[in-house]
């Protein structure tokens, strides 16, 4: 019987700059470097440094921490950051990603009151994705709840798998808040899952963003599945450390989250890794439907009911840290 081996995917583990709030974007780079994260995802928000591409470049160079993703300013508190026009925000996020060498722009679906933006969102995201190598990874959200009332705040839907997008971000704190089956949603995303916000939750109406392993979400199961499928996107630690009583406590939480991600990405396999790449590798998201573009995919709109393709496992380094 073959001995289990450890396969580590090409996925890098990044720190969201939102994870250090109320500390600054600059502090996030410093902590990411000290703890050994592979990079950062910049949350563009009210911190002026997060909006300044040159400042971000200097921080990245100084700390030797790459910017792997840019989170567009689409929160309630960032409605006036970069522009009041949501398409301009996405254009600037794309430009920031291209300048900084980031591969992904994370974007939320529109708020319902952004009616024209919401009507054009699916086709507009496809159009922007055709113009760049940067991935626009649309993130799952959740209904807003207050006591026994529920408000559907996002359009065309908080469940982004109901529509055809080229790439998805899955956020496990959001699946907890939505009280939806996270693994079923990930299954619907299939090969279009390009980005992960790793956090945990207990199903509270509040978006908790707990350190992974402290809630009820299948964080370990998700990571083991990514390792087994050769996931080459990014796993981003996006947790809430606002209640940390000290900088040391915040850093301990972020170190715990990084250790959790690395441990579960190093998933054991009962079969030895192949010594050479397969002769007929599975298509990457950029070449598979619907990622190959509108000419090869269903028309943008509600996604077709078809089983997502699965990718062949990839062989990675046998070390404890992803390359």
Buried (B, 14 or more C-beta within 10 A) or exposed (E): EEEEEBBBBBBBBBBBBBBBBEBBBBBBBBBBBEBEBBBBBBBBBEBEBBBBBEBBBBBBEEBEBBBBBBBBBBBEEBBEBBBEEBBEBBBBBBBBBBBBEBBBBBBBBBBEEBEEBBEBBBBBBBEBBEEEEBBBBBBBBBBBBEEEEEEEBBBBBBBBBEBBBBBBBBBBBBBBBBEBEBEEBBBBBBBBBBBBBBBBBBBBBEBBBBBBBBBEBBBBEBBBBBBBBBBBBBBBBBBBBEEBEEEEEBBBBBBBBBBBBBEBBBBEBEEEBEEEEEEEEBBEBBEBBBBBBBEEBEEBEEBEEEEBEEBEBBBBBEEEBBE
